[in-house]
């Protein structure tokens, strides 16, 4: 059974263009979703909120937080 949750986000066009450029330059990313998932995981690591034993890239609950 697939336990992943799906969310939709809106990003400025210029940010999406930059992500697409980065994907072209770094073919280890195959999609925008993969790029964003990795970026979020890295940011959570920076904030000290990521634990490999609890969260993995394919099985993660997340909340949208606004500043």
C-alpha positions in Angstrom: 0.0 0.0 0.0 1.3 3.5 -0.9 1.5 5.6 2.2 2.7 8.8 0.5 0.7 12.0 0.7 0.5 14.4 -2.2 0.4 18.2 -1.9 0.3 20.9 -4.5 2.3 24.1 -4.2 2.5 27.2 -6.3 5.8 28.7 -7.1 6.7 31.8 -9.0 7.4 31.2 -12.7 11.0 32.5 -12.4 11.7 29.9 -9.6 10.3 27.1 -11.7 12.5 28.2 -14.6 15.6 28.1 -12.3 14.6 24.7 -11.1 14.3 23.4 -14.7 17.7 24.9 -15.6 19.2 23.2 -12.5 17.7 19.9 -13.6 19.2 20.2 -17.1 22.6 20.9 -15.6 22.3 18.1 -13.0 20.7 15.1 -14.7 20.7 13.2 -11.4 17.3 14.9 -10.9 14.7 13.5 -13.2 11.8 15.8 -12.3 10.8 19.0 -10.5 9.2 16.9 -7.8 12.4 15.0 -7.2 14.4 18.3 -7.0 11.9 19.9 -4.6 11.8 16.7 -2.4 15.6 16.8 -2.1 15.7 20.6 -1.4 13.1 20.2 1.4 15.0 17.2 2.9 18.3 19.2 2.8 16.6 22.2 4.5 15.1 20.0 7.2 18.6 18.6 7.8 20.0 22.2 8.1 17.2 23.0 10.7 17.9 19.8 12.6 14.4 18.5 11.9 15.3 15.5 9.8 15.9 12.0 11.1 16.6 9.2 8.6 15.2 6.7 11.0 11.8 8.5 11.2 11.5 10.2 7.8 12.5 9.1 4.4 12.0 10.8 1.1 9.2 8.4 0.1 7.3 8.2 3.4 7.0 11.6 5.0 4.2 13.7 6.4 4.5 17.5 6.0 2.7 20.6 6.8 2.6 23.8 4.9 3.9 26.7 7.1 3.6 30.3 6.2 5.8 33.1 7.4 
